[in-house]
Amino acid sequence: MSTRTAVITGASSGIGAATARRLAAEGYRVVLTARRADLIEALAKELPGARAHALDVTDRAAVEAFAATLDRVDVLINNAGGAHGADPVATADPADWRTMYEVNVLGVLHMTQALLPALTASGDGTVLILSSTAALGTYEGGSGYAAAKHGAHAVAETLRLELCGQPVRVIEIAPGMVRTDEFALTRFRGDRAKADAVYAGVAEPLTAEDVADTIGWAVTRPPHVNVDLLVVRPRAQASNYKVHREA
């Protein structure tokens, strides 16, 4: 296992950073990518054999240049993503939609296309796409994010069909409510009150470590076992719009 390499996008914080720590603990040599070089470089120093590479997954040329630096890839964790805005369809900013589509869908496409030859050559490759429960259902104010994550879900389903018979499995993990330091704050453009309101009264939202634990479990199943789609939510959340909140 010590020679196996896992590439993780969006590894600078939250689920990406937690996944890097989990896979490193499983014996993987992790390659951390994100736009914020200082954060992934600091994380790489914590993890034996880890490597950091500043990367914007929406930059096709940069992704291809990055792929050329790798001598081996066994696992690709497509984690980079995010939400921008929570406006209704009638007034949503198309720029927010474009940004979400580019990172959540085209970013996945760029990384997967660039690393698929190496994943196939490994003889036992894994492409993992981190989508969301927003990929499977909608909610008011979430149309742009849901549209982007539906796109990521479609990529996962289609890629699995197209790779049938090849030594690469395609896993999709769809988390529900996860409380991280940045997700809601980014969505609400730094408005701390709005970000905190998302989780108000929810006793135990998922943590980044909860999702990383799920990713680690799925990736380390025997090679013939494919976890097509795994939805993970906190107990307090029954659906995207049904959440128990304590007074």
N, C-alpha and C positions, 0 to 999 in steps of 0.2 A: 504494500500500500504506500510505502514511503516514496516511491518513484512516481506515483500518480499525481497529475496536475489538475487543479480546479481553477478556472478563471471566473472571477466574480465581478460583475458590473455594479456600479453604485455602492462600492464598498466603504465609502468614507464615513458612514454613520448608520444608525438604525438597523434594519434587517440585514443589509449588506455586510456591515461590520460584524454583527453577531454571527452571521453565516460563515464568515471568514474564520472566526475563532472556533466555531463548531467543526468545520471541515479540517482545520489545522489539527485539532484535537483527535480527529479520526485518522490522522496520518497523511493527509494530502499536503502537497506543496501548493500553496495558494498564491495566485497572481491577482493582486488587488487593482482594480481600475475605478477611476472616478475623476471628475473634473478638479476636485480640490486636492492637489498634490500633497500639501502639508499633512492633511489628515490621514491619507493612506500610507504615507511614508512613516508616520508615527506608529500606525497600527502594524505595519510590516516589521518594525523593530521588535514588536512583542511576540511575533510568531516565527518559529524556527523555519528557515529556508524560504520565507515569504518574500515576494517581490512586489513593488508598487510601480504602477505606470499611469501617469496622468492621461486621461482619455475622455473625450466627449463622444458618446456612442452615436450621436446624430451626424458626426463628421465621417463620411464614408472613407475618404482618403486616409484619415488618421486611424480608423479601424483596420484598414488593410495593412498599413504600415506596422501597426501593433501586432497583427497576426503573423507577420513575417519574422518577428523577433522570437517566436515561440518554437521550441524544438519538440514539444509534446503537449497535447491537450486531451484530457480524459473526460472532464466535466465542464460544462458551461452553465453558469448560473446567471440567467438574464433577469437581474434584479432592478436595474436602473429604471426609474419611472417617476410617477408623482402626479398630483392633481393641482390644477390652477383654477381658482374661482369656484363659486357655487351658485351661479346665477341661473335663472330659468332659461329655457330655450329662447323665449321671446326677446331677452335682453343680453344674452351671453356674448362675450367678446370673441370673435372668430380667432383672434391671435392666441387666446388661451387654448382653444381647441387645437389649433395648429401645433402649438408647443407640446401639448399632451400627446398628440398623434405621433409627432416626430420622435419623442423619446420612448413612449410605451409600445409603439408598433414598429416604426422604421428603425429605431435603435436595436430592437430584437432582431429584425431582419438583417441589418448590417453585421451584427456580431455572429449570428448563426451562419450566414453565408460565408463569412470570412474564416470561421473556425471549423466548419463542417468537414472539410477534407482531413484535417488533423484528428477530429473526433472519430471519423470513420476509420482512419489508419490505425487508431489505438486498438481497434478490435473489440472495444467494449466502451463506447462513448455514451454520454448522457447529456442531453439538452434539457435544462430545466427553465421553465418560464414562470415567473412569479406574476400572476394576474391579480385577481381580486374577486370578491363576491359581486362587485360591480360588473364583472365580465359575464355574469349569469343572470342579473336582474337589474332593474333600474330603480331610481328613487328621485324625488323632487330635488332639484338643484344639482343633480349629479349627472346630467345628460352628457356633458363633454367628456368627463372622466369615464363614464360607463361606455360611451362609444369607443374610446381608445382601448379600454380593457376588453371590450367585446372583440376588438380587432386582434389583440394579443391572444385571446382564447381561440380565435379562428386560425391564427398562425399555428398554434400548438396542435389543434385537431388535424389541420391539413398536413402539416409536416409529419405527423405520426403515420398518416396514410401513405404519404410519399416515400417514407423511409422503411416501410414494412419489408422485412427480409434483409435489411442492412443491420450491421452491428452497432446501431445507435438507437437508444430509447428516448422518448420524449415525455417528460413529466410536467404537469401543470399543478402548481399550488395556488389556491385561491383563498387568501385570508380575508376575514371580515374585519371587525373593529380592532385595530392594533394601535396602542398608544406609544408613539415614539417622540423624540425631542423635536422633530422637524416637520412631519407630514402635514398635520393640520395647520401649523404655523405658516408653512409655505403656501398652502391652499388659500389661506385668508390673508395673504400678503403681509404677514407679520403682526396681525391683530391678535394679541394674546387672549383677550376676552372671548373672541369668537372661537379660537382654537380650543380653549379650555372648555367651552360650552359643549363641544362635541362629546366629551367624556364625562360631563357633569352627572353625578349620581350613579354612574356605572361602577360597581364595586371592583371588578377586576377585568378591565379590557385585556386583550392579549398583549404580550410584550414582544419586543424584537427577538428575544431569546426563545420564546415559545415558537415563533415561526421558524427560526433557525433550527430548532430541535426537530421540527417537522421536515424541513428540507434535508437535514442530515440523515434522518431515518429513511426517507424516500431514496436518496442517492446511494445509500449503503446497502440497499436490498441486493440479493443475488442478481447477477446479470440478466437472468431470464425473467425477472419480476419487474413489470412496468406499472408504476402507479400513474395511470392515465390522468386522473383529476382527483385532487384531494382538497376539500373545502374545510377550512378550520376557522371556527368562531369562538368567542368567549361564551360561556354558559348564559350570560345575560342577554345575548343577542340571538333572537330566533330568525331574523331576516334583516335585510338592509334597513327596513323601516320599523321593525319591532324590537325595541330594546327596553329591558327593565332598568328603571332608574329609581334608586332609593331616595326618599325624601330628605 
